[in-house]
Amino acid sequence: MNKHRFRFKNPYLVIISAFLVFLIIGTLLLYMPFAQKQPTSFVDCLFIATSAFTVTGLATIDITEHFNHVGYTIIMLLIQAGGLGIITLAMIVFIMLGKKVGFKGRSLATEALNQQNTGGILRLVLILFFVSLIFEIIGAVLLAMEWVPKLGLQRGIYNSIFTAVSAFNNAGFALHSDNLMQYQTNPIINFIITSLIIIGGLGFTVILDLYKTKHFHKLRVHTKVMLVSTLAINFFATLIIFILEYGNKSTLGGHSTFDQFQMAYFQAITTRTAGFNTVDIGALTPPTILIIMLLMFIGGGSTSTAGGIKLTTAVVIILGTLSYIKQREHLSLFKRAIDSRFLFKSLAIAVLSSGFCFTIVFALVLAEPKLPFLPLMFEVISAFGTVGLTMGITGKLSVIGKLLIILMMMIGKVGVLTIVLTFSKPNKQLYSYPKGDILTG
C-alpha cells in the first residue's frame, strides 16, 4: 500500500509543477473569446498570463485594447495568486474547506515561503492572506476616493481594486494605455501606489514582526536589515535619478522641483520590482538606465511579492566583502553573528542569477539582431526581477524573443535556487580533506 502512495520526494519539483499547471489554466482562460475584445494570439495570451502570474507587468500588447472586464479580472486573479504563491494559495483553500494539511503539505509551504521550519506555517499562511487583503482593500478605498469622481462609479471602483492588487503584489499592470504617466504629478496617486509597493516589497514576515514588536531593538535581524536597507536604497535611488534626470526634458525636465522629486521618487520605488511608470523609460539617460537595472536585479525582500536576488541577499554579500576587507573572520550585523551558510547561499543566488541573466541576454541578442543591445538587456533584467519596466521593445519581440522573456519571468518568480535544487541531488559530505591553497585575486 505504501509503495503506491504518492510522496513529495522533491518539494521543489512540486512547486514548479503546480506553477506550470496554474499558468496553463490562466493562459487558456485569457485565450477564450469571452475574455477578449479582439482576437489575441496564444503566445501573447501566454505572455500576459506569465507576466501576471509572476507579478511582472511586461506586456506584448495593450491589455486595455485586447481584453474586456472578464480578461481584466482573470489577469487580476493571476496577479493575486502569483503574489501569494500557488502553494500558499492551495494551503488557504484547504484551510477554508476545513481539510487537514499534513506534514508534507506544511513542508511544501515552508519551502515556498522560504522558512526554516514547519512550526506555525499554517498560521503564517493565513496571516499572509489576510494581510494582503487588508492592505489591498485600504489601497483600493483610497484610490477610489481619487478616481471615482474622475472616472465614474463603476470604472473608478474597478480601476481602484485592480490597481491596488497590482501595486501591493508589485505587478505593475495598469488599466491605462500609458500605464500611470498621466498621473505623474498627482501626489495622492503617487503616494498611495508607492506605499503599497513598499509594503508589499518588505515581505510578510517583516510586517508580522512589526505588528508583534513595538521596539526597534527587539525586532528580528532580518526585519532590521529590511527596514534600514529599504530606507537607504530608496533614498539614494531617488536622489540619483533626480540628479541624473534633472535636465532631461523628455523625463523630469520642465517640471517644478516638487514634481521632479515626486517623479524621481516614484520611479525609484517602482524599480524595486513593481513596474509602474510615470515617465517614458525609453527616454531616460543611459546612466539612469544602468542604475535602474541594478535596482531591478536586487529587487525586494524575501517572502514578499517582489522579485530579484532580494535585498537581504545583496546586504549579506556586501557585508561579507566588507568583513574580508577588514580582515574579520565572522559576519555580524546589529550585534548579532550571521551564520556563514547565509553568505554561501547569497553568493550562490547572485552567481546563478547572473548566469541565467547572461544566458538569456545572449540568446535574446541572437534571436533579435535588429533590436539594440541595451533595451534587450534591460528587458531581461526587468523580467528576471519581475519588474515589468521596458524601454519600449516588448511588443517588437519575435515569437522566440517572447518565449525567452517568458522563460526569464518564470525563472525570476520561481527562484534560481528552486530551479537548480529541483534537478540536483543532495550529497552531504561526511568527511573532509586536508586543506589546500588556491591563489586568487
Buried (B, 14 or more C-beta within 10 A) or exposed (E): EEEEEEEBEBBBBBBBEBBEEBBEBBBBBBBEEEBBEEEBBEBBBBBBBBBBBBBBBBBBBEBBEBBBBBBBBBBBBBBBBBBBBBBBBBBBEBBEEEEEBEEBBBBBBBBBBBBEEBEEBBEBBBBBBEBBEEBBBBBBBBBBEBBBEEBEEEBBBBBBBBBBBBBBBBBBBBBEEEBBBEBBBBEEBBBBBBBBBBBBBBBBBBBBBBEEEEEEEEBBBBBBBBBBBBEEBBEEBBBBBBEBBBEBEEBBEEBEEEBBBBBBBBBBBBBBBBBBBBBBBBBBBEEBBBBBBBBBBBBBBBBBBBBBBBBBBBBBBEBBEEBEEEEEEEBEBBEEEBEEEBBEBBBBBBEBBBEBBEBBBEBBBEBBEEBEEBBBBBBBBBBBBBBBBBBEBBEEBBEEBBBBBBBBBBBBBBBBBBBBBBEEEEEEEEEEEEEEEEEEE
